[in-house]
Amino acid sequence: MIFNLEKKVAVITGGGSGIGKAISECFADQGAVVWIIELNEAAAQSTVQGIKSKGGSAFAIACNVTQQIDVIASFQKIKDIHGSVDILVNSAGIAHIGKLETTSDADFEKIFQVNVKGFYNAMFAAIPYMKKQGKGVILNVASIAATMGIADRFAYSMSKGAVISMTLSVARDYVREGIRCNSISPARVHTPFVDGFIKANYPGKEKEMFEKLSNIQPIGRMGKPEEVAHLALYLCSDEASFVTGCDYLIDGGFTKLNS
């Protein structure tokens, strides 16, 4: 079976919802032991129970990824139980709407803490184990906002640009130690967050706005979380053993076909 993750220990931050949840479920289906690190413990446990109901192996740790000492302790726990940390997927993140003038210092700092420092903290905790093993895979969830000029996404775009830069740096620094590091950049993906955003900002026009946001992608629809998960599966599998230091677009043609 290709893309087999049997006996691999995969740590997924933000695995309780959206793209992170889809990746958690996909990896468990392929045999991985999945550990979800998530601020929302109830959401994490819901994902875990769903995986276990299908015969998969999954566990949850309630943890704020902005707190390095807690993240390090979480990885230590996982290593103590399983003896290895084979895969890290950084998916935990938050969004923000606003241009530079409407982004407060507090908003900017919050985005940075979760979307940048949170990724750094998880990689900081995982890499020592991967170095000792002589192998490991890191996948960071970035966004097309990192490289495209998207209106009213100043702080969010900043954070995702940093994610891609960190990805390239880690890939370069640890390639000789058997550690691969890549990122993926989705366009708009249909998650509960999108539905909540439309409902909150366009009351009474939900259907109209959903169609408008869908049609921004040349393919004519939003992505599905499971489609992103399938790309993540490939990049974290042994079949992608020659792939490192890359950012992969998964955007329905948004980046290349909208110019």
C-alpha positions in Angstrom: 0.0 0.0 0.0 1.5 3.3 -1.0 1.4 6.3 1.4 1.5 3.8 4.2 2.1 5.5 7.6 1.9 2.3 9.6 3.8 2.6 13.0 4.7 6.2 12.3 4.0 8.7 15.1 2.4 11.9 13.7 1.9 15.0 15.8 -0.6 17.5 14.4 -1.2 20.9 15.9 -4.7 22.3 15.5 -6.0 18.8 14.7 -9.4 19.4 16.2 -11.0 21.2 13.3 -10.7 22.2 9.7 -7.7 21.2 7.7 -5.9 19.9 10.8 -8.8 17.6 11.5 -8.9 16.3 8.0 -5.1 15.6 8.1 -5.5 13.8 11.4 -8.2 11.5 10.1 -6.3 10.9 6.8 -3.1 10.0 8.6 -4.9 7.7 11.0 -6.6 5.9 8.1 -3.1 5.2 6.7 -2.0 3.6 9.9 -0.3 6.5 11.8 -0.5 6.9 15.5 -1.9 10.4 15.6 -1.3 12.9 18.5 -3.4 16.1 18.3 -2.1 19.1 20.1 -5.0 21.5 20.3 -6.1 24.5 22.5 -9.7 23.4 22.2 -9.6 20.1 24.1 -13.3 19.2 23.3 -12.6 19.6 19.6 -9.5 17.5 19.9 -11.3 14.7 21.8 -14.1 14.7 19.2 -11.6 14.1 16.4 -9.8 11.4 18.5 -13.1 9.6 19.2 -14.0 9.7 15.5 -10.7 8.2 14.6 -11.0 5.5 17.2 -14.5 4.6 16.1 -13.0 3.6 12.8 -10.3 1.5 14.4 -7.6 4.1 14.2 -5.1 5.2 16.9 -5.3 8.7 18.2 -4.7 10.8 21.3 -5.1 14.4 22.3 -3.1 16.9 24.4 -4.6 20.2 25.4 -1.9 22.7 24.8 -1.5 26.3 23.8 1.1 26.3 21.1 2.3 29.8 22.0 3.7 28.5 25.3 7.1 26.9 24.5 7.5 25.1 27.8 4.1 23.4 27.4 4.8 22.4 23.8 8.2 20.9 24.8 6.5 18.9 27.6 3.8 17.6 25.2 6.5 16.3 22.8 8.4 14.8 25.7 5.3 12.9 26.7 4.8 11.6 23.2 8.4 10.5 22.9 8.3 8.8 26.3 5.3 6.7 25.3 6.2 5.8 21.7 9.9 6.3 21.5 9.8 8.5 18.4 8.3 11.5 16.7 8.3 10.8 13.0 6.0 13.5 11.6 5.0 17.0 12.6 2.2 18.9 10.9 1.9 22.5 12.0 -1.8 23.4 11.3 -2.8 25.4 14.3 -3.5 29.0 13.3 -5.9 31.9 13.4 -7.1 34.4 10.9 -7.3 38.2 11.0 -9.1 40.7 8.7 -7.6 44.2 8.3 -5.1 46.3 6.5 -2.1 47.8 8.2 -4.0 50.9 9.6 -6.7 48.7 11.0 -4.4 46.1 12.6 -3.9 47.0 16.2 -0.7 46.1 18.1 -2.6 43.5 20.1 -4.0 42.0 16.9 -0.6 41.8 15.3 1.0 40.3 18.3 -1.7 37.6 18.6 -1.3 36.6 15.0 2.4 36.4 15.4 2.2 34.4 18.6 0.0 31.7 17.2 0.8 31.6 13.5 4.6 32.1 13.7 5.8 31.4 17.2 3.4 28.5 17.5 5.0 26.8 14.5 8.5 27.7 15.8 7.7 26.1 19.2 6.5 22.9 17.7 9.5 22.5 15.4 11.8 23.5 18.3 10.4 20.7 20.3 10.3 18.1 17.5 13.7 18.5 15.8 15.9 17.2 18.7 14.1 13.9 18.5 14.2 13.8 14.8 17.9 14.5 14.8 18.5 11.7 17.2 16.5 9.3 15.0 18.3 10.4 11.9 14.9 11.0 10.2 11.7 13.0 10.4 9.2 15.0 8.4 7.8 18.4 9.1 4.9 20.0 7.1 3.8 23.5 7.7 0.4 24.8 6.6 1.0 28.2 5.0 -1.4 30.0 2.6 -1.5 31.7 -0.8 -1.7 34.9 1.3 2.0 34.5 1.8 2.8 35.3 -1.8 -0.3 37.0 -3.2 -1.5 40.5 -2.5 -4.8 39.8 -0.8 -6.9 42.7 0.4 -7.4 43.2 4.2 -5.0 40.4 5.2 -2.0 42.3 6.4 -1.1 40.5 9.6 -2.3 37.1 8.3 -0.2 37.4 5.2 2.8 38.4 7.3 2.5 35.3 9.4 2.2 32.9 6.5 5.1 34.5 4.7 7.1 33.8 7.9 5.9 30.2 7.8 7.3 29.7 4.3 10.6 31.3 5.2 10.9 29.1 8.3 10.2 26.1 6.2 13.0 26.8 3.8 15.4 27.6 6.6 14.7 24.4 8.5 14.8 22.3 5.3 18.3 23.7 4.5 19.7 23.4 8.0 18.6 19.8 8.7 18.6 18.2 5.3 21.9 16.3 6.1 20.3 15.0 9.3 17.5 13.1 7.5 14.8 15.7 8.2 12.6 16.9 5.4 10.6 20.1 5.7 7.9 21.4 3.3 4.9 23.7 3.4 1.6 23.8 1.6 -0.3 26.9 0.6 -4.1 26.4 0.2 -6.4 29.0 -1.3 -9.9 29.2 0.3 -10.9 25.9 1.8 -14.5 25.2 2.9 -14.3 24.8 6.6 -16.7 25.7 9.5 -14.5 28.8 9.9 -15.5 30.0 6.5 -19.2 29.5 7.2 -18.9 31.4 10.5 -17.0 34.2 8.8 -19.7 34.6 6.1 -22.5 34.5 8.6 -20.9 37.0 10.9 -19.9 39.5 8.2 -22.7 39.1 5.6 -25.9 38.3 7.4 -28.8 37.7 5.0 -26.3 37.3 2.1 -24.7 34.0 3.0 -25.5 32.1 -0.2 -24.5 35.0 -2.4 -21.2 35.5 -0.6 -20.4 31.8 -0.5 -20.8 31.6 -4.3 -18.7 34.8 -4.8 -15.9 33.4 -2.6 -16.1 30.1 -4.3 -15.8 31.6 -7.8 -12.6 33.5 -6.9 -10.9 30.2 -7.6 -10.7 29.6 -11.3 -11.8 26.0 -10.7 -15.1 27.4 -9.5 -15.3 26.2 -6.0 -13.5 26.2 -2.6 -11.2 23.4 -1.7 -12.2 20.5 0.6 -10.2 19.8 3.7 -9.7 16.2 2.7 -8.1 17.4 -0.6 -5.5 19.3 1.4 -5.0 16.3 3.6 -4.2 14.1 0.6 -1.4 16.4 -0.4 -0.2 16.4 3.2 -0.2 12.6 3.2 2.0 12.4 0.1 4.5 15.0 1.5 4.7 13.2 4.8 5.0 9.7 3.3 8.1 7.8 2.3 7.0 8.2 -1.3 8.1 11.9 -1.0 11.5 11.0 0.3 13.2 13.2 -2.3 11.0 16.3 -1.6 12.2 19.0 0.8 12.4 22.7 0.9 9.3 23.3 -1.2 6.0 25.2 -0.9 3.1 23.5 -2.7 0.1 25.4 -3.9 -3.3 23.8 -3.6 -5.4 26.6 -4.8 -7.8 25.7 -7.6 -5.7 27.7 -10.0 -5.9 30.9 -8.0 -2.3 31.9 -8.0 -1.4 31.1 -11.7 -4.6 31.5 -13.5 -5.9 34.8 -12.1 -3.1 37.0 -13.4 
